[in-house]
């Protein structure tokens, strides 16, 4: 069968190949060879979609190459196209490629200046959100995890980024985030009043990308994807442990910022040291972000929040302080400085830091307070006498009170040193009667002292030859 005739009949290489029992590549070579003119150049090849080519080109140009072949196919069929959907998709793809070739925007690579641009964006996996930022010139990267995309959370993450940088860049570039965008005017984004206040406080210029133009912030878009695959999924981070997620984020930042970046062929952390000199200094007072709750430090040097107590350094007792919750932590702020930082606890519980009270909590001590003349005379012997009373009370000695006068009187006959030694020996053996102390004094000082048990005695025993248990088995009798 003539391959050219079959191709003219069906209009596709594969259809003609099935009719002729060959491959579509062979059909294509035969058709192109037959279409060559005398000069040897290939001539135009007829297709079954040639009648609707102008229609497709017009619709592609009208939609700026965004329309799909699926939506164009019914229009082409109504205009007389009777070929396959697969062949029609080839036409649409070719027309889109031709349109893009003539309407390329002519992008050029970004050229960044040190200290000039910080690019930010949010990413998410389920309920966990990650704030990503890239310092354009040094490619230094920053991540911050949160459970929402609100304005206060964005401002907190941006302030934390500035703290980590040690300075403020000239411009912060973001996409048209709803929490930062107050509206648009003639295509120009109008930032919210709170974002303007934050920018004024830190001294940077807020900038926004063009609409539907993610390529203009490809630096941070790549970082968002990298964080998702290399940190969030690999470490199975969850929104229930934001503190753990941010701790993992800080470790990850230290790792990636210390490695050579493939684009700049340099270490971002090292380039940051150069760029930091060109960043604007941080303001002396940190920005007030979000709604702060005012509390008064009580006499226990604590503030109450959510029916729980949180300690504050004792020098601030009686002062009015501000309380805020950031990243699962409660922060106590005074004059713009954080004076206490606690993990949130459940209602009814307390979070106490020992350094707020100049040391750990002392052990409870029930002091001996003598009142009667006999108690005063006995306690005049010193700490040993007080310890004797405490030990006797712990042992349940109920008649010691009537014998204190006799015990104190022994000092006149034996001297205070001998009496104190006798009291120490009586406590060692748990004897708390006056007669016991008198017996110890009568025995004199030559008694053996009580010592703590020594180390266990280890004796190396000799080894002897042994026999197997099988040697003791009862043998069979004949």
LOLUM-600482 format. One record per residue: x, y, z of N, C-alpha, C in turn; residue in one letter. Coordinates in steps of 0.02 Angstrom, whole numbers, plus 50000, padded with zeros to 5 digits. Layout:
// LOLUM-600482
XYZXYZXYZA/...
END
This chain:
// LOLUM-600482
500424994050000500005000050000500445006250000X/500225011649967500595017849964500545021350032X/501125022650063501135025950129500845033050123X/501015036650071500775043450062500015043650056X/499735038650020499005038450013498675037250080X/498975032650119498695031250185498725037350230X/499285041050227499355046950269498855052350248X/498745053150181498255058150159497545056250181X/497435049750189496765047550208496635048650283X/497115046850327496995047350399497285053650430X/497815056450401498095062750424498575062250483X/498735056250507499215055450563499725050150545X/500325050850573500865046050560500685039250589X/500435039150650500295032750682499715029050649X/499195032950629498645029550594498855026550528X/499275030250490499525027550427499975021550439X/500365021650494500815016150510500425009750524X/499865010350560499455004450574499145001650510X/498955005950464498655003550401499175000150357X/499795002650360500314999850316500724994450349X/500624993250415501004988150449501724990050461X/501864996350476502544998650488502535003250548X/503085006850560503125011450616502975018550594X/502795022650644502635029650627503245033450605X/503845031450628504445034750605504575033650531X/504435027550508504515026050437504025030150396X/503405030650420502895034550385503115041850381X/503385044550436503595051550437504145052750386X/504635048250383505175049150334504915048950263X/504435044350250504175043850182503765049950162X/503365052450210502955058350195503385064450184X/503895065450225504335071250217504745070750153X/504945064750136505325063950073504885065550013X/504245063550015503795064949959503625072449955X/503665075950012503485082950013504055087549991X/504665084749983505225088949962505125091249889X/505315097549876505275100149808505935098749772X/506005101349713506595099949672507225102749703X/507175108049743507775111049773508035107049832X/507665101949852507875097749908507625100049975X/507265105549978507005107950042506335104650055X/506195103150117505545099950132504965104850121X/504455102550090503875106750078503385106350135X/502865110150133502365110150187501995103550190X/501875101250251501525094950262500805096550283X/500335093550251499635094850267499435091150331X/499045094450375498795091350436498035092150438X/497725087750475496995088150479496755093850523X/497215097550556497005103250597497195109950564X/497405109850503497605116050469497015120850463X/496415118250457495835122650447495655126650509X/495885124350568495715127950630496335131150661X/496905131150624497515133850653497435141350670X/497125145150625497045152350638496585153550698X/496065149450704495615150050761495985148850827X/496395143550829496775141950889497275147450905X/497625149950854498115155250864497785161550893X/497185163150869496835169150894496645168250968X/496395162250987496195161151056496805160851102X/497345158051079497965157851119498225164951131X/498205169151080498435175951088497975179951135X/497325178751130496845182351172496935180551246X/497085174251261497165172051331497885172051354X/498345174751313499055174951330499325167951346X/499135163151304499375156251306499175152651371X/498615154651400498395151451462497825146451450X/497485146751394496935142251381497195135251368X/496805130251387497015123251378496705120351315X/497025115051290496765111651230496095108451245X/495985106451307495335103451325494765108251314X/494875114751331494335119651322494285122051250X/494815121651212494795123751142494505118451095X/494545112151116494335106851071493595107451050X/493115108751096492415109451072492335115151022X/492705120651031492655126250983492925124050915X/493485120350915493775118050852493315113050818X/493005108550855492535103650825491955107350793X/491695112450827491145116350798491355119950735X/492015121450730492265124950671492455120150614X/492365113550625492485108750571493065103950583X/493395104150640493945099450653493655092650668X/493915087450633493665080650643494235075750660X/494805078450683495365074150702495315071950775X/495865068850798495885066250867496065071850916X/495905070550980496085075451033496835075751042X/497175070151032497905070151040498235074450987X/498015073850926498305077950873498155085350884X/497565086850911497385093750924497825096750980X/497995092651030498425095151083499115097051056X/499355093451004499985095350973499945102350942X/499375103850908499285110350879499285115850932X/498905114750986498865119851039499545120851071X/499915115451083500575116151114501055120051068X/501015118751002501445122350955501265129750953X/500625131350954500415138350952500605142051016X/500555138551073500765141751136501505143151137X/501895138251112502625139251110502805145151065X/502445145651008502585151150962502395157850993X/501835157951031501635164251063502135166351117X/502365161651158502835163251211503505165551183X/503705162651126504335164651096504315171951073X/503725174351053503675181251031503475186051086X/503315183551145503095187951200503495186651263X/504115184851257504535183751315504675190351351X/504665190151418504755196351456505475198651458X/505935194451436506625196551435506915197351505X/506815192351549507065192851617507825192751618X/508095195751670508815195551680508945193251751X/509535190351764509675187951832509725193751881X/509525192251943509545197451994510255199152015X/510385205352023511035207852047510905211452112X/511165208752167510995211352233511595215152263X/511425220152302511945223952337511945221852410X/512515221852442512545219852513512115224452557X/511735221452603511325225252649510705228152619X/510515226252558509975229752523509305226252531X/509275219552520508635216252511508565210052554X/507995209452589507785203452624507125201152594X/507095194952571506495192252538506165187352586X/505505188052597505145183952646504545180652613X/504325175052642503735171452618503535166352671X/502915163852666502655158652710502575152152671X/502695146552704502545139952677502145136052729X/501815130752707501395126952754501365119652734X/501325115452787501175108352779500655106752832X/500035105952811499495104852858499385110952901X/499325110052968499215115853012499865119353033X/500445116853011501085119753031501325124452976X/501485130652995501715135752948502445137452963X/502805139252910503515141052918503635147652882X/503915152352919504125158852892504845158152867X/504955159952804505615159252773505855166152750X/506495167352759506795173652739507495172252712X/507685175952659508345175352629508645182252621X/509235183252646509605189452635509935188852566X/509725192952518509855191652447510595191152430X/511015195652455511715195652434512105189852464X/512025188652528512415183352560512075176652557X/511435176352537511035170252536510955167252605X/511005171152657510905168752725510165167352735X/509995161552764509295159252767509055158952840X/508405160252848508095160452915507415157152910X/507245153152962506585149852965506295150853035X/505625151253038505265152253101504595148653094X/504435144153141503815140253138503275143353181X/502645142753156502075145553192501455141453174X/500915142953210500285139353198499765143653163X/499955149653140499475153853104499875158653059X/499505162053014499805166752967499595173952981X/499425175453044499185182053061499735187353057X/499515193553061499985199153056500465199153115X/500205197953176500645198053235501175192653230X/500985186753206501475181353198501995183153146X/501785186253091502265188353039502735193553066X/502465198453104502905203553133503395200553183X/503155195753223503605192453271504165188653236X/503985185153182504495181453145504995186253112X/504745191853085505185196653053505655199853104X/505395201353164505815204153216506345199153239X/506145192753244506635187553262507175186853208X/506985187853145507475187553091507975193253097X/507735199253112508195204953121508665203753180X/508405200753234508835199153291509375194153272X/509185189053233509685184153212510195187153164X/509975191853122510435195153076510905199953113X/510665202853167511065207853201511015214753169X/510515215853127510425222153093509795222053051X/509665227653016509065228352976509255230152904X/509025226252853509175228152783508765234152762X/508925236852703508585242752679507875241252656X/507765235352625507115233752596506915226752616X/506265225752630505975219152642505475217852587X/505605212752545505175211152488504755205052506X/504105205552494503635200052507503135199752450X/502765194152447502205194052401501615197852433X/501055197652399500485201752423500115197952478X/500445197252536500145193852593499535197652618X/499005193952634498415197252659498515200652725X/498985198052766499105201152832499515207452827X/499845208652770500255214652761499945219652713X/499475217452673499185221752621498535224852646X/498535231452649497915234952668497445235952610X/497705235952548497305236852488497765238252429X/497465239352371497845241052311497545247252279X/497985251252250497765257452217498135257852150X/497755256952095498045256952028498605251752022X/498495245952053498985240552050499545241152101X/499565246652139500085247652190499815245252257X/500205241252292499985238552357500055243952410X/499535244652450499545249252507499625244952570X/500185245452606500285241352666499825243452722X/499715238952769499295240552826499645245652871X/499255248952912499545253952957500015250853007X/499855244853032500305241553080500965239553048X/500945237452983501565235752949501985242052937X/501665247552923502035253852914502365255852980X/502015255053036502305256653101502905252253116X/502855245753100503425241253111504015243253067X/503875244753004504415246852959504735253352982X/504335258053007504615264353032505035263253095X/504815258653138505185257353199505875254353184X/505895249553137506535246353121506925249953067X/506585254153028506935258152978507055254552912X/506585250452888506645247352823506075249452778X/506145248352713505625250252665505235243952645X/504585243652657504195237752635504075237952560X/504175232252527504075231752455503675225452441X/503295225452386502865219852369502995217852296X/502945211252283503035208652215502445210752171X/502565210352105502025211252058501525205452065X/500895206752049500395201552053500525195952003X/500405189852024500495183851982501205183551953X/501695184951994502385185051971502835181752023X/502785175152033503185171952085503935171852069X/504115172752004504825172651987505215178352019X/504865183852035505225189652062505475188452133X/505245183052165505505181252231505685173852233X/505995171752178506195164652174506685162552227X/507075167352255507545165652308507195162252367X/506665165352391506325162652449505855156952430X/505595156852368505185151252347505585144852348X/506215145052325506645139252329506775137152401X/506855142052445506975140452515506365137052546X/505765139252530505165136152557505135128852539X/505265127252475505265120252455505815116252488X/506405119352497506965115952530506805114452603X/506495119252638506315118252708505805112652715X/505325112452670504815107152675505115100252667X/505535099252617505805092652603506365090652650X/506795095452668507405093752706507315094552781X/506815098252804506735099452875506055097152901X/505515099652872504855098252900504655090952891X/504735088252831504545081352819505045076552849X/505695078052842506215073552866506185072852942X/506025078152979506015077953052505315077153082X/504815076553038504125075453060503905080653112X/504025087053097503845092453143503095093253145X/502835094853205502115095553213501965102153247X/501335104353240501135110753269501045110253345X/501005104153372500915103253444501555104753483X/502125105153449502765106453483503135111953444X/502875118053449503185123553413503885125053439X/503975124453506504645125753533505155120753506X/504955114353502505405109353473505525110553399X/504995112653363505075114053292505555119853280X/505505125053320505955130753311506665129053333X/506735124653383507415122353402507725118453345X/507335114053313507585110553254507735115253197X/507325120553190507455125553138508115129253149X/508265130953212508895134453226509495129953211X/509445123553228509995118953212510065118253136X/509505117953101509535117353028509835123552996X/509665129553022509955135752995510705135853004X/510935133653063511665133553074512005128753025X/511665123453007511965118552961511995121252890X/511435123752864511415125852793511795132352782X/511805136752832512165143052823512915142252829X/513135136452854513855135152859514115131152799X/513665129152754513865125352695513935129952634X/514325127752585514425131852525513785132052484X/513555137952466512955138852426513135137852353X/512725133952317512895132152248512875138052200X/512455143152215512395148852169512965153752176X/513145155352238513665160352249514345157252261X/514365150552268514995146852280515365150152340X/514995151252393515275154152454514845151852513X/515105152852573514745151052634514315156952656X/513645156252660513225161852680513415164952747X/513595160852796513765163552862514375168052858X/514855166352815515455170452808515295176952772X/514865176552721514685182652685514255187252728X/513875184252775513475188452820513915192852863X/514505190352883514955194452924515155200752886X/515245200152821515395206052780514785210552771X/514215207452761513605211252748513335214652811X/513465211752869513195214552931513435221652943X/514035223352920514285230152929513875235252890X/513515232952839513115237552798512375237552817X/512185233452866511495233452890511395239152940X/510785241752941510625246952989510595243953059X/510795247553111510795244753179510075243553204X/510015238753248509365237453279509175243153325X/508525244753330508325250153375508445248153448X/508545253153490508705251853560508115248553596X/507505250253577506905247153604506585242653552X/506405236653572506085232053526505365234053513X/505105232353456504435234353436503915230753480X/503375234253494502815231253531502355228053480X/502355221353479501985217553429501415214053463X/500825214953434500235211653461499965215153523X/499455212253551499135214953610499485212453673X/499735217053714500065215253776499585216153834X/499625211453882499195211653941499605214453999X/499325219254034499675222454090499525218554154X/500045217054192499985213554256500425217054308X/500265216054371500665218654426501025212854461X/501665213554473502055208354506501845208154580X/501615202354604501355201854672501925200754722X/501745199654785502245198954838502645192454832X/502385187654795502755181454782503225182254722X/503285188354697503695189754638503455185754577X/502795185554568502495181854513501955186254480X/501795184454418501215187254383500755181454366X/500115182954363499625177854346499385178854275X/499355173254238499105173454169498785166654154X/498175166754132497835160454117497765155954177X/497635159054237497555155354300498185151554320X/498755153754298499395150754317499865156254340X/500385154354379500865159154404501535158454368X/501855164154354502505164254322502955169054361X/503555166654378503995170554421504335176254381X/504515181454419504855187354393505415188954443X/505985191654422506505193554470506225197754527X/506455196254588506145199254648506235206854650X/506705209554613506805216854615506225220554580X/505785216854546505225220054511504575219354549X/504585217254612503965216554651503615223354655X/502965223154640502555229254643502535233254579X/502925231354528502945235254466502405232754417X/502195237154372501745235454318502155232854258X/502005226854234502375223854179501875221854125X/502135220354065501725218054009501875210753997X/501355207053979501395199853969501165198253898X/501545194053862501345191953795501535184653786X/501215181353738501345174353723501645174053653X/502235170953648502595170453584502875163353578X/502675159753525502975153253510502915148353569X/502335148253602502245143753658502585145953721X/502875151953722503215154653781502835160753806X/502845161753871502575167853901503155172353917X/503135178453891503675183253903503405189053944X/503785191053994503625196754037504085202554015X/503775208153995504145213753965504085219854011X/504645223054022504655229254060505085234354023X/504775239854003505115245253966505445242553902X/505095238053868505345235453804505835229753810X/506045227953871506535222453881506175216553912X/506365210453889506075204253916506445202653980X/506085202654036506395201254101506255194154125X/505795190554093505655183654111505365180054051X/505545173754043505315169753987505145162754014X/504515160654005504295154154031503935150253977X/503965143653981503515139453942502825139753972X/502315139953930501625140153956501465133853996X/501125134854051500925129254094500175129054099X/499915123554125499195122754130498915127154185X/498265128754182497955132754235498045129454303X/498195133454353498295130854420499015129054436X/499455128654385500145126954397500575133254402X/501205132254417501665137954425502325136354390X/502615141354358503275140754326503735145554363X/504225142754399504665146654442505385145354422X/505765150754411506475150254396506865152154459X/507335147854478507725149054539508135155454536X/508375157154475508795163154471508395169554484X/507725169154480507315174954497507315176354573X/507505171154613507505171754686508205171154714X/508705172454673509405172354695509615165554722X/509365160254692509585153654711509015148754716X/509175142254724508645137254729508245137854793X/507665134754794507235134954853507575131154911X/507655134254970507965130655026507505125155053X/507815120155083507425114755112507025117355172X/506425114755184506025117155241506375115655307X/506395120455353506735119755417506265122055473X/506155117455520505735119155578506195121055635X/506285127355647506765129755696506535128055767X/507025126855812506895125655883506845132455918X/506285133555951506165139955985506035138656059X/506545138856100506445137556172506025143056205X/505605140856253505165145656288505245145156364X/505235139056392505295138356464506015139256485X/506115139956552506795140856578507225134656565X/506915128656572507295122456560507505121956487X/507045123656441507205123356369507745128356351X/507715134356382508215139456367508895137256393X/508915134356452509545132156481509855126456440X/509425121856417509695116256378509925118556309X/509545122756276509725125056208510335129656209X/510515132156269511115136356274511755132356259X/511695125656258512275121456242512465122056168X/512015124656125512185125756055511795121356006X/512045120955945511685117155893511595109855909X/512055106855947511975099755963511355098656006X/511225103256052510625102556094509995103256052X/509995108056005509405108755961509315102555918X/509855099855891509805093655852509555087855894X/509755087755959509525082456004508775082856013X/508515088956022507785089756031507425087655967X/507675089755908507355088055845507345080555834X/507905077155847507945069855838507485066255887X/507445068855949507005065655998506275066355978X/506095072255950505415073155927505255068455868X/505735067755823505625063255766505555055955788X/505885054155844505845047255870505235046055913X/504845051455925504235050655964504355050456039X/504875053556064505025053756136504585059256167X/504085057156205503605061956231503795064656300X/504245061456336504405063456405505055067356410X/505325069656352505955073256355505875080056388X/505295083056381505205089756409505315089956485X/505115084756520505215084656592505925083056613X/506345080756567507025078956584507535083956560X/507325089256526507805094256501508175097656558X/507825098756615508155102056671508715097656698X/508605090956701509115086456725509705086156677X/509545086156611510075085856561510505092156564X/510195097956572510575104156577510995104256640X/510745101056695511125100956757511745096756754X/511785092056706512385087956700512995091956679X/512875097956652513435102056629513875104156688X/513575105256747513955107456805514435102056829X/514235095756822514655090256848515175087956798X/515025088056734515465085156684515765090256636X/515515096256634515765101256588515385101156522X/515355106856488514965107256426515245102756370X/515905102056365516185098056310515995090756317X/516045088056380515875080956390515125079856379X/514715084656401513985083956392513815084156318X/514115088556280513965088956207514165082456173X/514755079656191514975073356162514495067756179X/514235067856242513755062656262513105063256223X/512875069356212512265070356173512355067856102X/512935069156071513055066756003513045059156001X/513355055856053513355048556054512655045856065X/512265049256107511585046956119511165047356056X/511265052856016510895053355953511105047855904X/511755046055904511985040955857511655034255872X/511515032755936511205026355954510455026955966X/510165032955956509445033755964509215033256035X/509605035856082509425035756153509295042956176X/508675044256198508475051256211508215052156282X/508395047956328508205048856398508795051656437X/508635055156493509165057956535509605052456564X/509295046756581509685041256609510185038656558X/510005038556494510475036156442511075040756437X/510955047256439511505052056434511955051556496X/511625050556555512015049956616512455043656614X/512205038256585512595032056580513195033056534X/513105036756480513655038056433514185042256467X/513985047156508514475051156543514845047156595X/514495042456628514815038356679515315033456648X/515185031256586515645026556554516305029856536X/516325036456529516955039856515517085040456440X/517645043556423517795044856352518125039056315X/518245033456347518605028156313518185023456272X/517565025056258517125020656219517285021156145X/517195015656109517325015856036516825020556002X/517075023955950516645028455912516255024755858X/515685027455843515265024455790515545026655723X/515675021855679515925023255612515455020555560X/515505023255502515085020855446515345014055422X/514925009855395515165003455369515665004355313X/516175000055312516695000655261516514997055197X/517014996355154516904992955090516824985455101X/516474982355054516374975155059517034971455051X/517104966055089517724962055086517674957255027X/518144958054982518154953854922518744948954929X/518594942454928519104937354936519154933454871X/519764932854845519874929054784519914921654801X/519424917754783519404910554798519794906754746X/520114901254766520494897254718520024893554670X/520274892254611519884888554561520114881354559X/519654876754550519804869654546519504866754483X/519754861154465519484857854405518774855354418X/518364855654368517664853354374517534848054323X/517014844254334516804838954289516104840554261X/515984837854203515324838854173514804834754210X/514184837154209513644833554241513514826854207X/513714826454144513614820054108514014814454139X/514564816254173514974811054204514624807754263X/514104810854288513744808154346513104804454325X/512994803954260512384800554236512424793054251X/511854790054269511814782854284511844779054219X/512334774954211512424771154149511924765454143X/511854762854082511404757254069511724750654096X/511314746454126511564739954152511354734454104X/511774729854096511624724254049511234718954084X/
END
